[in-house]
Amino acid sequence: MLCGRARAQYGDTLSNKDSLLEMFRQELAAKEAELVRKQKLLDEREREIFEKELTIEKLNRSISRQSQAITDQVDRLKDQKESVRKLQEQQEQTRAALSKAAEELEIRNKEINFVETELTRQKKHLEEQRQEADEQKSSLDREIAAKQKQLEDLNTTNELLNSRLLKAWVAIVMFVIMLAVIAKFYIDKRRDNQKLEEKNNALTLAHQEISKQKEEIASKNDKIIESILYAQKIQQAVMPTVTYFNQYLPEHFIMLKPRDIVSGDFYWGTHIGSKFVFTAADCTGHGVPGAFMSLLGICFLNDIAGRSNAKYVTAAGILTSLRLKIITYLHQSGKEGEQQDGMDMALCIYDKDESKLQYAGAFNPLVLIRDGQLSQYDADEMPIGYYENQTDRFTNHVIDLHKGDMIYMFSDGYADQFGMVDGKKKKYLIKRFKDFLLEIHTLGMEQQEQRLEENLAQWRGDLKQLDDILVLGVRF
C-alpha cells in the first residue's frame, strides 16, 4: 500500500515536472520569438540608417555640385559685369564722339548758311548795280538822241543862216560834248566793270571755299554714316534670325523700320527649356542712343534667360528682373535732372506643350484676335526703368490658346505717324491701327507685313517718318 502511494506521489511529481518543463519551453519559445522580432526591428533600423547615410551622401554630392555651379555663376557674373563696364565705356566714348561730330556739323551748317546768305545778298546787290548800269546806259542813249536832235536843229538853223562857220563851230562843240559824254560813260562803265569783276572774283573764291567746306562736311558725314551702318550690322547680328524664330513660331512676321538707320525699337527671343520667350520693345529715343539702349536690353535679357528655370519662369518675373538691372546699371534713383532712360515692352512666353501663353507688358499692350473678335490685354502703366509710381512686380497674364489665334505686339511708332488729312497733319492713332489689324489678320504672314508697309507709305505720303516702327505678329 505504501508502495502504491509512493508510486502515485512519484507520478505526480513527474507530472508536475513535465508541466513545469512545458511552461519553461513555452516561455523559452516566447522569448525566442521576442528575440527574433527584436532582431528584425534591429535589422530594419540598420537598413534605415544605411539608407539615410546613402541619402546624406547624395545630398553632400548634390551640395558640392551646386556649390561648384554657384562658384561658376559668380565667375561668369564677374566676366559679364566687366563686359558691361567695357560696353558702357565704349558707349560713352561713342556718344561723346557723335556729340562732338554733331556739334561740328551744326557749326559747319551755320557757316554755310551764313555764306549762302551773304552770296545771295551780294548777287542781289550786283543785280541791282547791273540794273542801274542799264538805266544809266538808257539815260545816256536818250541824252545822245536829244543831242542829235539838237544837232539837227542847229544844222537846220545853219542852213537857214547859210553860215558855214557857225555850222563848223556848232559841229565842233557838239563833237566835243559827245566826246566828253562818251568818255565819261566809258570811264564809268570801265570802273563799274572793274568793280563787277572784283566782286565776281570774290564770289568765285567764296564759292570755292564753300565747295571745299561742303566736301569736308560730306566727307565727315560719310564717315559718320559708315560708322552708323556698321553699328546697324552689329545691332542686326545680336537680334535673333528669322530662321531661329521659325523653329518655335512657324507662322510669324516682324516689321522693323528704323527712322535713322539704327533703331531704338528691337525684337528678341530665346528658348528656356521647351518654352519660347519673345518680346517687342521700344527704347527711349531713336537712332544711335536708342540703339545703345537696345543692345543693353538684349544683353540683360540674355543674362536673365540664362539664369531662369523653365519650371518657374514667368513673363512678369523677367520684366521685373530687367527693370532692376536697368535701374542698377544706369544708376537711376529719381533725382532731378537725372537721365530717365528705359524702355516700353511687351513680353510673352509660349508653352507649346500646354498650349498656353504668358504675357506681361510695360506700357505696351498685347492684341489678340480670335474668331474675328479683337481683344486687348493691357500693360502696366510703368516702364522698364525708374518710375516714381512703380509697383513691386508687373502683372502676369496667362492665356489658353486656341488654334488660329493671332496676336500682335508693337511699338507706338505706327500709331504716332503723321499723315495729311484734308490739308492738315494728323496721327494715325491706335484705334485706326487695331481696325486695320482686324481687317488683315486672316491673311498670310508675308501678306500682312506687305499690307502694313503699303498702308503706312500711303498714310505718310511725303512726310518724314516720325519714330522707329516695330510690329510683331504670331499665329498659333
RODOMI-318754 format. One record per residue (C-alpha): residue number from 1; residue in one letter; y, z, x. Coordinates in Angstrom, 2 decimals, m for minus. Each point is the difference from the previous one (the first is absolute). Layout:
BEGIN
     i   aa     north        up      east
   NUM    A         Y         Z         X
...
REM end
This chain:
BEGIN
     i   aa     north        up      east
     1    M      0.00      0.00      0.00
     2    L      2.27      0.83      2.80
     3    C     m0.89     m3.28      1.64
     4    G      1.00     m1.83     m3.16
     5    R      3.39      1.69     m0.03
     6    A      0.49     m0.71      3.65
     7    R     m0.82     m3.60     m0.54
     8    A      2.34     m0.13     m2.95
     9    Q      2.81      1.58      2.00
    10    Y     m0.67     m2.32      2.89
    11    G      0.10     m2.99     m2.38
    12    D      3.34      1.21     m1.42
    13    T      1.33      0.41      3.49
    14    L     m1.05     m3.53      0.90
    15    S      1.49     m1.28     m3.21
    16    N      3.29      1.75      0.76
    17    K      0.00     m1.39      3.52
    18    D     m0.61     m3.51     m1.34
    19    S      2.87      0.48     m2.43
    20    L      2.26      1.21      2.78
    21    L     m1.14     m2.84      2.23
    22    E      0.75     m2.48     m2.79
    23    M      3.45      1.56     m0.43
    24    F      0.61     m0.23      3.73
    25    R     m1.10     m3.65     m0.08
    26    Q      2.36     m0.76     m2.89
    27    E      2.87      1.75      1.73
    28    L     m0.83     m1.88      3.20
    29    A     m0.07     m3.33     m1.92
    30    A      3.34      0.84     m1.64
    31    K      1.50      0.87      3.37
    32    E     m1.39     m3.19      1.50
    33    A      1.49     m1.99     m2.92
    34    E      3.33      1.76      0.52
    35    L     m0.19     m0.72      3.71
    36    V     m0.70     m3.69     m0.71
    37    R      2.97     m0.12     m2.43
    38    K      2.30      1.61      2.54
    39    Q     m1.27     m2.39      2.68
    40    K      0.87     m2.94     m2.30
    41    L      3.48      1.43     m0.58
    42    L      0.38      0.44      3.74
    43    D     m1.07     m3.63      0.58
    44    E      2.47     m1.18     m2.62
    45    R      2.79      2.02      1.60
    46    E     m0.88     m1.46      3.37
    47    R      0.11     m3.51     m1.50
    48    E      3.38      0.70     m1.60
    49    I      1.30      1.36      3.30
    50    F     m1.30     m3.09      1.82
    51    E      1.59     m2.34     m2.58
    52    K      3.29      1.88      0.20
    53    E     m0.12     m0.25      3.77
    54    L     m0.54     m3.78     m0.34
    55    T      2.92     m0.21     m2.47
    56    I      2.22      2.00      2.34
    57    E     m0.96     m2.28      2.87
    58    K      0.86     m3.09     m2.11
    59    L      3.31      1.56     m1.00
    60    N      0.76      0.73      3.64
    61    R     m0.73     m3.61      0.93
    62    S      2.15     m1.21     m2.93
    63    I      2.84      2.32      1.00
    64    S     m0.28     m1.28      3.56
    65    R      0.20     m3.61     m1.19
    66    Q      2.96      0.82     m2.28
    67    S      1.76      1.76      2.86
    68    Q     m0.51     m3.04      2.20
    69    A      1.26     m2.27     m2.83
    70    I      3.09      2.21     m0.46
    71    T      0.61     m0.16      3.76
    72    D     m0.29     m3.79     m0.14
    73    Q      2.36     m0.17     m2.98
    74    V      2.54      2.17      1.81
    75    D     m0.19     m2.35      2.99
    76    R      0.46     m3.01     m2.28
    77    L      2.93      1.72     m1.73
    78    K      1.66      0.57      3.36
    79    D     m0.49     m3.69      0.87
    80    Q      1.38     m1.07     m3.39
    81    K      2.99      2.32      0.35
    82    E      0.73     m1.54      3.40
    83    S     m0.34     m3.50     m1.54
    84    V      2.37      0.93     m2.82
    85    R      2.47      1.46      2.50
    86    K     m0.08     m3.22      2.04
    87    L      0.35     m2.03     m3.19
    88    Q      3.03      2.08     m1.00
    89    E      1.55     m0.50      3.43
    90    Q     m0.56     m3.75     m0.26
    91    Q      1.44      0.09     m3.52
    92    E      3.14      1.77      1.21
    93    Q      0.40     m2.41      2.93
    94    T     m0.49     m3.07     m2.18
    95    R      2.30      1.39     m2.69
    96    A      2.70      0.67      2.61
    97    A     m0.41     m3.48      1.48
    98    L      0.17     m1.62     m3.42
    99    S      3.02      2.09     m0.94
   100    K      1.77     m1.01      3.23
   101    A     m0.90     m3.67     m0.55
   102    A      1.26      0.23     m3.60
   103    E      3.29      1.50      1.21
   104    E      0.41     m2.73      2.63
   105    L     m0.80     m2.63     m2.62
   106    E      2.56      1.49     m2.36
   107    I      2.66     m0.01      2.77
   108    R     m0.83     m3.64      0.88
   109    N      0.18     m0.98     m3.67
   110    K      3.42      1.64     m0.32
   111    E      1.21     m1.82      3.13
   112    I     m1.29     m3.31     m1.33
   113    N      1.61      0.60     m3.38
   114    F      3.30      0.82      1.73
   115    V     m0.16     m3.12      2.19
   116    E     m0.95     m2.19     m2.98
   117    T      2.92      1.46     m1.98
   118    E      2.37     m0.66      2.93
   119    L     m1.32     m3.56      0.33
   120    T      0.50     m0.58     m3.71
   121    R      3.55      1.33      0.24
   122    Q      0.78     m2.17      3.05
   123    K     m1.50     m3.07     m1.64
   124    K      2.14      0.65     m3.05
   125    H      3.07      0.39      2.22
   126    L     m0.78     m3.28      1.81
   127    E     m0.44     m1.74     m3.32
   128    E      3.39      1.31     m1.08
   129    Q      1.54     m1.27      3.28
   130    R     m1.63     m3.39     m0.52
   131    Q      1.40     m0.14     m3.51
   132    E      3.43      0.98      1.36
   133    A     m0.24     m2.74      2.67
   134    D     m0.94     m2.53     m2.68
   135    E      2.98      1.11     m2.08
   136    Q      2.28     m0.32      3.05
   137    K     m1.35     m3.49      0.66
   138    S      0.60     m0.95     m3.64
   139    S      3.50      1.43      0.24
   140    L      0.62     m1.94      3.21
   141    D     m1.28     m3.18     m1.62
   142    R      2.38      0.57     m2.88
   143    E      2.87      0.59      2.43
   144    I     m0.89     m3.20      1.90
   145    A     m0.12     m1.89     m3.28
   146    A      3.37      1.40     m0.95
   147    K      1.42     m0.91      3.39
   148    Q     m1.41     m3.50     m0.36
   149    K      1.69     m0.29     m3.39
   150    Q      3.27      1.19      1.56
   151    L     m0.49     m2.57      2.74
   152    E     m0.48     m2.69     m2.59
   153    D      3.15      1.19     m1.74
   154    L      1.88     m0.11      3.30
   155    N     m1.32     m3.48      0.70
   156    T      1.25     m1.05     m3.38
   157    T      3.36      1.55      0.75
   158    N      0.08     m1.70      3.42
   159    E     m0.78     m3.30     m1.60
   160    L      2.79      0.58     m2.42
   161    L      2.42      0.95      2.73
   162    N     m1.41     m2.72      2.27
   163    S      0.38      2.32      2.94
   164    R     m2.69     m0.47      2.58
   165    L      1.34      2.84      2.09
   166    L     m0.31      2.41     m2.83
   167    K     m3.49     m1.20     m0.64
   168    A     m0.87      0.57      3.65
   169    W      1.42      3.49      0.03
   170    V     m1.66      0.85     m3.24
   171    A     m3.27     m1.38      1.26
   172    I      0.32      1.99      3.24
   173    V      0.85      3.17     m1.84
   174    M     m2.89     m0.44     m2.40
   175    F     m2.30     m0.83      2.87
   176    V      1.06      3.13      1.89
   177    I     m0.41      2.12     m3.11
   178    M     m3.44     m1.45     m0.63
   179    L     m0.95      0.57      3.64
   180    A      1.17      3.61     m0.24
   181    V     m1.87      0.57     m3.24
   182    I     m3.13     m1.67      1.31
   183    A      0.24      1.92      3.29
   184    K      0.41      3.28     m1.87
   185    F     m2.92     m0.83     m2.27
   186    Y     m2.11     m1.00      3.01
   187    I      0.85      3.20      1.92
   188    D     m0.69      2.20     m3.06
   189    K     m3.21     m1.86     m0.72
   190    R     m1.14      0.34      3.61
   191    R      0.82      3.73     m0.01
   192    D     m1.91      0.42     m3.28
   193    N     m2.94     m1.97      1.40
   194    Q     m0.06      2.22      3.09
   195    K      0.02      3.12     m2.16
   196    L     m2.71     m1.48     m2.20
   197    E     m2.06     m0.90      3.04
   198    E      0.38      3.53      1.42
   199    K     m1.06      1.49     m3.31
   200    N     m2.92     m2.41     m0.20
   201    N     m1.06      1.04      3.50
   202    A      0.29      3.66     m1.00
   203    L     m2.04     m0.69     m3.13
   204    T     m2.60     m1.83      2.08
   205    L     m0.28      2.96      2.41
   206    A     m0.19      2.43     m2.93
   207    H     m2.66     m2.14     m1.64
   208    Q     m1.98     m0.07      3.24
   209    E      0.28      3.80      0.30
   210    I     m1.10      0.40     m3.60
   211    S     m2.94     m2.34      0.57
   212    K     m0.97      2.01      3.07
   213    Q      0.22      3.27     m1.95
   214    K     m2.00     m1.52     m2.84
   215    E     m2.67     m1.07      2.46
   216    E     m0.12      3.52      1.47
   217    I     m0.23      1.53     m3.46
   218    A     m2.63     m2.53     m1.03
   219    S     m2.00      0.87      3.14
   220    K      0.21      3.71     m0.77
   221    N     m0.91     m0.65     m3.63
   222    D     m3.00     m2.04      1.13
   223    K     m1.16      2.88      2.22
   224    I      0.46      2.52     m2.82
   225    I     m1.88     m2.26     m2.42
   226    E     m2.79     m0.46      2.58
   227    S     m0.30      3.80      0.27
   228    I     m0.05      0.38     m3.78
   229    L     m2.62     m2.76     m0.34
   230    Y     m2.16      1.80      2.56
   231    A      0.49      3.23     m1.96
   232    Q     m1.14     m1.91     m3.11
   233    K     m3.25     m0.92      1.77
   234    I     m0.55      3.66      0.90
   235    Q      0.67      1.12     m3.58
   236    Q     m2.36     m2.62     m1.42
   237    A     m2.68      1.01      2.54
   238    V     m0.02      3.68     m1.06
   239    M     m0.30     m0.84     m3.71
   240    P     m3.56     m0.72     m1.26
   241    T     m1.13     m3.62     m0.24
   242    V     m0.81     m1.80     m3.25
   243    T     m3.63     m0.22      1.18
   244    Y     m0.19      3.78      0.34
   245    F      1.49      0.53     m3.47
   246    N     m2.46     m2.52     m1.46
   247    Q     m2.94      2.17      1.15
   248    Y      1.05      2.74     m2.43
   249    L      2.30     m1.78     m2.48
   250    P     m1.43     m3.54     m0.47
   251    E      2.58     m0.87     m2.68
   252    H      3.50      0.84      1.26
   253    F      3.28     m1.53      1.18
   254    I      2.82      1.31      2.20
   255    M      3.50     m1.51     m0.27
   256    L      2.20      1.22      2.87
   257    K      3.45     m1.61      0.51
   258    P      2.11      1.69      2.72
   259    R      3.75     m0.41     m0.34
   260    D      0.64     m0.08      3.78
   261    I     m3.17     m1.32      1.75
   262    V     m1.46      3.52      0.40
   263    S     m0.47      2.20     m3.03
   264    G      0.55      3.58     m1.15
   265    D     m2.63     m0.65     m2.71
   266    F     m3.61      0.18      1.15
   267    Y     m3.56      0.09     m1.34
   268    W     m2.94      1.85      1.55
   269    G     m3.66      0.68     m0.68
   270    T     m3.08      1.62      1.55
   271    H     m3.37      1.36     m1.05
   272    I     m0.99      3.67      0.00
   273    G     m3.76      0.04     m0.41
   274    S     m0.79     m2.25     m2.95
   275    K      3.51      0.37     m1.47
   276    F      2.90     m2.38      0.68
   277    V      3.55      1.31      0.35
   278    F      2.91     m2.47     m0.41
   279    T      3.74      0.24     m0.50
   280    A      3.26     m1.92     m0.53
   281    A      3.03      1.71      1.55
   282    D      3.77     m0.49      0.24
   283    C      1.70      1.61      3.04
   284    T      3.63      1.01      0.25
   285    G      2.07     m3.04      0.96
   286    H     m1.22     m3.46      0.94
   287    G     m0.10     m2.20      3.09
   288    V     m0.66      1.70      3.35
   289    P      0.66      3.66     m1.10
   290    G     m2.27     m0.45     m3.03
   291    A     m2.68     m1.61      2.19
   292    F      0.05      3.01      2.36
   293    M     m0.53      2.32     m2.97
   294    S     m2.88     m2.18     m1.24
   295    L     m1.74      0.20      3.41
   296    L      0.44      3.78     m0.04
   297    G     m1.44      0.18     m3.54
   298    I     m3.04     m2.14      0.91
   299    C     m0.65      2.10      3.12
   300    F      0.10      3.25     m2.01
   301    L     m2.20     m1.43     m2.80
   302    N     m2.64     m1.06      2.54
   303    D      0.05      3.49      1.49
   304    I     m0.32      1.68     m3.43
   305    A     m2.83     m2.33     m1.06
   306    G     m1.89      0.66      3.25
   307    R      0.06      3.75     m0.71
   308    S     m0.90     m0.22     m3.71
   309    N     m3.37      0.76     m1.57
   310    A     m1.11     m2.60     m2.57
   311    K     m1.35      2.73     m2.28
   312    Y      3.26      1.90     m0.31
   313    V      2.73     m2.60      0.67
   314    T      2.63     m0.54     m2.74
   315    A      2.92     m2.39     m0.34
   316    A      2.41      2.91     m0.57
   317    G     m1.35      1.78      3.09
   318    I      0.66     m3.04      2.20
   319    L      3.59     m0.32     m1.26
   320    T      0.61      3.73      0.53
   321    S     m1.35     m0.16      3.57
   322    L      2.06     m3.12      0.74
   323    R      3.18      1.65     m1.29
   324    L     m0.60      3.01      2.27
   325    K     m0.44     m2.27      3.04
   326    I      3.18     m1.97     m0.78
   327    I      2.05      3.19     m0.42
   328    T     m1.48      1.52      3.17
   329    Y      0.30     m2.96      2.35
   330    L      3.47     m1.04     m1.24
   331    H      1.20      3.63      0.18
   332    Q      1.25     m0.01     m3.59
   333    S      1.33      3.29     m1.37
   334    G      2.54     m1.03     m2.63
   335    K      3.09      0.64      2.14
   336    E      3.19     m1.87     m0.91
   337    G      0.43     m3.26      1.90
   338    E     m3.71     m0.11      0.93
   339    Q     m1.94     m3.29     m0.16
   340    Q     m1.95     m0.07     m3.27
   341    D     m2.48     m2.69      1.01
   342    G     m3.22     m0.21     m1.98
   343    M     m1.89     m2.30     m2.35
   344    D     m0.95     m0.58     m3.64
   345    M     m3.68     m0.69     m0.51
   346    A     m2.83     m0.63     m2.45
   347    L     m3.44      0.92      1.43
   348    C     m3.47     m0.49     m1.51
   349    I     m3.58      0.97      0.91
   350    Y     m2.68     m2.32     m1.44
   351    D     m3.50      1.47     m0.48
   352    K     m2.20     m3.00     m0.79
   353    D     m3.16      2.12     m0.50
   354    E      1.67      2.18     m2.66
   355    S      2.24     m2.84     m1.32
   356    K      3.01      2.31      0.26
   357    L      3.51     m0.39      1.41
   358    Q      2.23      2.80      1.26
   359    Y      3.77     m0.57      0.03
   360    A      2.97      1.98      1.31
   361    G      3.57     m1.25      0.32
   362    A      3.28      0.87      1.69
   363    F      2.59     m1.66     m2.29
   364    N     m2.17     m3.18     m0.23
   365    P     m2.13     m0.20     m3.20
   366    L     m3.36     m1.69     m0.67
   367    V     m0.27     m2.66     m2.74
   368    L     m3.40     m0.49     m1.71
   369    I     m0.75     m2.91     m2.35
   370    R     m3.20      0.40     m2.08
   371    D     m1.03     m2.26     m2.89
   372    G      3.49     m1.52     m0.12
   373    Q      1.74      3.39     m0.23
   374    L      2.34      1.23      2.75
   375    S      0.24      3.68      0.89
   376    Q      1.76      1.79      2.85
   377    Y     m0.95      3.05      2.06
   378    D      3.26      1.62      1.05
   379    A      0.64      1.15      3.54
   380    D      1.43      3.35      1.07
   381    E      3.78     m0.08      0.31
   382    M      0.05      0.79      3.74
   383    P     m0.38     m2.14      3.14
   384    I     m2.22      0.21      3.08
   385    G      2.52      2.00      2.01
   386    Y      2.28      2.99     m0.46
   387    Y      1.24      0.46     m3.57
   388    E      1.97      2.97     m1.28
   389    N     m1.87      0.32     m3.30
   390    Q     m3.49     m0.89      1.27
   391    T     m3.14      1.76     m1.26
   392    D     m2.91      1.23      2.14
   393    R     m2.34     m2.86     m0.85
   394    F      0.01     m3.43     m1.62
   395    T     m1.75     m0.61     m3.32
   396    N     m3.52     m1.50      0.23
   397    H     m0.98     m2.39     m2.83
   398    V     m3.69     m0.97     m0.51
   399    I     m0.67     m3.22     m1.94
   400    D     m3.40     m1.09     m1.38
   401    L     m0.06     m3.73      0.73
   402    H     m1.22     m2.70     m2.41
   403    K     m1.18     m3.44      1.04
   404    G      2.97     m2.38      0.09
   405    D      2.66      2.71      0.47
   406    M      3.07     m1.30      1.87
   407    I      2.30      2.32      1.96
   408    Y      3.33     m0.68      1.75
   409    M      1.85      1.97      2.68
   410    F      3.45     m1.16      1.16
   411    S      3.27      0.89      1.70
   412    D      3.36     m0.19     m1.79
   413    G      1.05     m3.24      1.76
   414    Y     m1.22     m2.41     m2.74
   415    A      1.63      1.87     m2.91
   416    D      3.27      0.56      1.91
   417    Q      0.49     m3.67      0.95
   418    F      3.24     m1.55     m1.31
   419    G      0.13     m3.28     m1.91
   420    M      2.69     m1.94     m1.86
   421    V      0.00      0.37     m3.81
   422    D      2.85     m1.61     m1.95
   423    G      2.09     m0.14      3.17
   424    K     m0.50      3.70      0.81
   425    K     m2.18      1.77      2.58
   426    K     m2.75      2.06     m1.63
   427    K     m3.10      1.84      1.29
   428    Y     m3.47     m1.10     m1.04
   429    L     m0.85      3.58     m1.13
   430    I     m3.38      1.75     m0.35
   431    K     m0.52     m0.82     m3.71
   432    R      0.25     m3.77      0.59
   433    F     m2.30      0.42      3.03
   434    K     m2.72      1.82     m2.00
   435    D      0.26     m2.57     m2.84
   436    F     m0.59     m2.75      2.56
   437    L     m3.03      1.87      1.45
   438    L     m1.44      0.24     m3.53
   439    E      0.55     m3.74     m0.39
   440    I     m1.88     m0.99      3.19
   441    H     m2.64      2.75      0.34
   442    T     m2.91     m2.17     m1.24
   443    L      0.55     m2.63      2.72
   444    G     m1.83     m0.09      3.33
   445    M      1.38      1.94      2.94
   446    E      1.47     m3.02      1.84
   447    Q      1.54     m1.31     m3.22
   448    Q      1.60      3.37     m0.75
   449    E      1.55      0.18      3.47
   450    Q      1.25     m3.61     m0.33
   451    R      1.53      0.68     m3.43
   452    L      1.75      3.11      1.34
   453    E      1.44     m2.03      2.92
   454    E      1.19     m2.83     m2.28
   455    N      1.50      2.39     m2.55
   456    L      1.89      1.89      2.72
   457    A      1.37     m3.22      1.54
   458    Q      1.13     m1.26     m3.41
   459    W      1.71      3.31     m0.83
   460    R      1.69      0.38      3.43
   461    G      1.30     m3.56      0.20
   462    D      2.54     m0.31      2.84
   463    L      0.56      3.77      0.27
   464    K     m1.21      1.90      3.07
   465    Q     m3.12      2.18     m0.13
   466    L      1.24      3.56     m0.53
   467    D     m2.92      2.05      1.37
   468    D     m3.57     m0.18      1.32
   469    I     m2.46     m0.92     m2.77
   470    L     m3.64      1.17     m0.31
   471    V     m2.43     m0.46     m2.91
   472    L     m3.72      0.91      0.27
   473    G     m2.39     m0.89     m2.82
   474    V     m3.73      0.87     m0.38
   475    R     m2.57     m0.93     m2.65
   476    F     m3.13      2.20     m0.27
REM end
